[in-house]
Structure formats: structure tokens, C-alpha cells
Amino acid sequence: MLRHSSTIHQPNLFGTDLLMQLDVNDPLLQLADAIPWQEFDEAFSIHYTKSTGAPSKPIRLLFGLLILKQLENLSDESVVLQWKRNPYYQAFCGIKEFQQKLPCHSTELVHFRKRLGVPGMERIFQMSVGLHGESALEDVVHVDTTVQEKNITYPTDSKLAIKIINRLNKIAKSHGISQRRTFIRASEITALGYSALPACEEKSKGETRVEATQNHCRCFDAGAQEKIATMLPIRALPKGFSTV
């Protein structure tokens, strides 16, 4: 059952108002003033029933926890715990008085993300981009990729041998040359076994597996030459090929 967030800030006569104790110029409080909380309350209320079931946590609370999680790069468990310890986190989520207990269990955030689905998360992302105004519409984005992993594969001996085998198979197929053995599967299994070796065995057994892949390449090349020699007359053999 949906529990609506409070939109009216009324001073408490019997307690200390949380906002009166905080710095109104804090970036979190300024961000809270810029976010259209009521708009998201109405948009996400379709995921809840109005009269049946246990009362839910306010949408602003869960929505605010998701934003804090991304801003501070925290896990679900950490953001819930930090919310209890940090009054600015509580004020950001619309709490009027300081709370001394956890706002919810960390699994509530998992269920909330599942309720919103991809459309809901995209709407949150669009809102976050819109808060930056014209600065978010820059044609060029400068990103520091100094420590970012590159999608590069290095030409090792085994990779080059597998590439040769695949290339020769493609050429043989295009010319209608049938092979007794293609060595494609054997070379792939050998390469996978090499990548799965532990560090203590990598040098000794790794060299053996590389040699096996290279032998596959030599055997395929010899078989291809033999097949070509039986298909073409001797005078038509290309230079460098033999009938042996």
C-alpha cells in the first residue's frame, strides 16, 4: 500500500526542527530543492496499490537513497547505514526530525529498483541530466581514461597460429578443398587450456600448449599442400610447393 511523502514543512513545537540545525547552503540541500520530488511521487505511485497490503516506505525516501547511493558511490548496505548517521542525508530524503534508526532494510532498495524497471531508471537519469542545464549539451565530453582498461588483444604466438589456421580454412573452403582435419576445435581447446593454467604452471605447461598449437598449424599447412598437389598437375603448382 502506498504511503505518500509529506510535502508540508511544519515546525515542531515539541522537538527541534532538523532543517534549522543544518547549513542551508550545503550542496545536498540545494540539490534537494532542485529535484521535483512531487513529480516522481506521482509517476512512481502506479507501482503501488492504494488500499491493500502493508504500508510502503515513502517514495521520496527510497528515491533519495538511490540518488545518495550513486552520488557517494556506496553499496545498498552502506547508504542505509550512512543515512542513519548523517543528518544531511535525512534532510535530503525529506525527513523533518533526526531519526536514530535505519530508514529501511537494504533489500528494500533492490525491490524498489525492480518496481521502477528500466523506464523508471531512465527517467531518473534524464532528470539528473536536466539539472545541469545547457552544460549537459556539450558537443565534446572530456574523459580522463588514464586508468581505464583498454580493449586490446596482444598478438601472442598461440593467437597468431590460431589466426593462420582459421585463415587457411577459409581459403580452402572458398576453393572447394576438403580437409581431413581442420584443427579449429583442437587449437581452440589448446588455447583455452593455456588461459586457465595457474601461475605456478604457466611457464612450463604454457610453452607446451603453444608448441601444440603451432604443430596444428604446421600439420594443417602440410595437409593443404598435399591436397593441392593431388588436385593440380605438377606444372601448375605454385612456386614453393612440392608434391612430397
N, C-alpha and C positions, 0 to 999 in steps of 0.2 A: 504494500500500500504506500502510495506516495506521501511523503512528508515535505511540505513546502518550506522553502527558506524564508527567514524573516527579512522583510525589506524595510522595516521601520526601525530607526535607531532612537531608542528612548532611554534617557539616563535612569540609572537605578538609584533609588533613594536609600536602599539598604546595603549597597555594595559599591565598589569602586569601578567606574567605567573603564574598560580596557583601553579604548582609544585615547582617553585623557592622559594615560600614562606613557604613551608612545610618541615617537617623533613623527609628525605628520609628513615630514619631508623625506622619510625613508623610501627608497625605490620600490619596495614591496607594496607599501600603502599607496603610493602613486600609481603603481600598476593595477592595484585592486580598484581604484577609482576609474581607470580607463576601460576595464573589461565590462561588457554588457551582460552582467550576471542574469538579469531577469529574462533576457532573450534566450539564453541557454537553458534556463529553468523551464521555459515553455516548450522549447524544441525537444528536450530530453524527457519531458514528462510522459510522452507517448509510450515509453518503455516500462511504465509502471501502471498498476491498477489503482483505481481511485477509492475503492471501498473494501477490498478483500485482501487478506494477507497481513503479515506483521508490518508495522510501520518501518519505512526505509530511512536510511540516513539522508539528510538534505542533499540535493543535487549540488548545491554550491560547495558544500564541504568536500564531497568526493571529487568534483571538478577542480577545486582549488588544490587538493592533494596531488592530482595528476600534473598540474602545472608546476607545483613546487618540486615534484619528483624530477621533471625534466630540467627545470632551472638549476637545481643544485646537483643534478646527476646522482640521485640517490636510488636505492632499491625501495621496494614497497615496504619492507620491514623498517628500513631506516627513516623514511619520510614520516611514517606514522609515529615513530619514537621521537623524532625531532620536533614534530608538531606539538607534542606534549611539553617539550622543554622550551620552545621558542614562542613568546607571546606575539611576535610579528607574524609568524605562520598562522596563529589562531585568528588574528585580526584580518589577515588576508582571506581567510575562509569564511569570514562573516560572523565570527564569534564575538559576543558583546562583553563577556566576563571571562577571566582567565580560568581555564579548565585544568584540573590536576589529574585527569585520567586520559587514556588513549581515546582518540576520536572514533576508532573502529578497528576491526582486525584487518591485518594486511591483505587477507584474501578478498575483502570487500572491494578493493581496487581492481582485482582480477575480474570479479563478476561485473563490475561497473564497465570496464573496457569491453567485455563481451556483449553487454547490453547495447553499448553505443555502436559497436561494429566499425567497419571501415568508413561508412559515410559520416558517422559521428566524429571520428578522429580527424577526418579530412576537414570537417567544419571547424574544429578547434585549431587546426593548422592554418586555415585561411584567416581565422580571427587573429592569430599571432602575427601573421604576415601583415595584415591590415593595420596593426598597431604601429608599425614602423613608417607608415605613410609613403611618401614618394621615395624615401631611401631604399625601400624594398623593391623598387622597379628599376634598379640599375642594370645597364646592359652587360657590364663586366663585373664578375664576382672574384675577388682576390682571396685565394685559399692557400694557407701555408701547409704544404704536403711534405715537409722535411722528414717527418717520421711515419708517413703513410706508406704502407706496403705497396709495392709495385706489382702489377700483374705481368711478370716477366718469367719466362722459362729459359733456362740456360742450355746450350747445345752440348750435352754430355755425350759420351761415346755410345751409350746404350740407346739414347734418343735418336742419334743420327743413324744407327743401324736399323732401328725400327722404321724410321722415315724412308730409308733406302728400300727396305722390304716392301713397304706399302706402295712406294712409287713404282717399283718393278712389277708388282702385281697389277697395278693399274695399266701399265704399258702392255703387259702380256694379255690382259683381258681385252684391251682395245684392238689388238692384232689377232685375236682368236687363238692364242696359245694356251693350251690347257696344261696345268701343272699337277704333278703327283702330290705335291705338298706345298702349301702357300707360306707356312711358317708364321702366319699372322697371329694366330692364337698362342703358339708356343712363345713367341717373342714378348707378347703382352703379359703372359703369366710370369715369365722370367723377370720382366721389369717390375711387376707388382711385388714379387718376392724380394727384389732388391730394396724397394722403398720401405718394406715392412721389417727390415733387419734391425736389430738393436745396435746401439753404438759399439758395443764390445765386439760384435761380429761383422761390422760393416766393411772393414777393410779387406779381410781375408775372403769371406764369402761373397762380398760385393764384387771383387775383382773376378771371381769365378763366374758369377752370373753375367757380367759384362762380356766376358770371353764367350760365354754360351750364346749370347745374342749376336755377337759378331760371327760366330760359327754358323748360326742360322742364316745370316746374310750371305756368307760365302757359299753355303750349300744351295741356297736359292739361286744365286748367280750361276753356279756351275750347272744346275739343273736347267736353267733357262737357256744357257749356251748349248747344252746338249740337245734340247728340244728344237732350237732354231737350226742346229746343224742337220737334224734329220728332216726338216721341212724344206730347206733351201739347197740347191745344188752347190757344189764346192766353189765354183767360180763366182757365185752370187753372195758368198759370205762376206760380211763387212770386215774391214781391216782390223786385225787384232783378235778375231775369233778363230778358233781351231775346231777340228772335228773330233778331237780326243776328249 
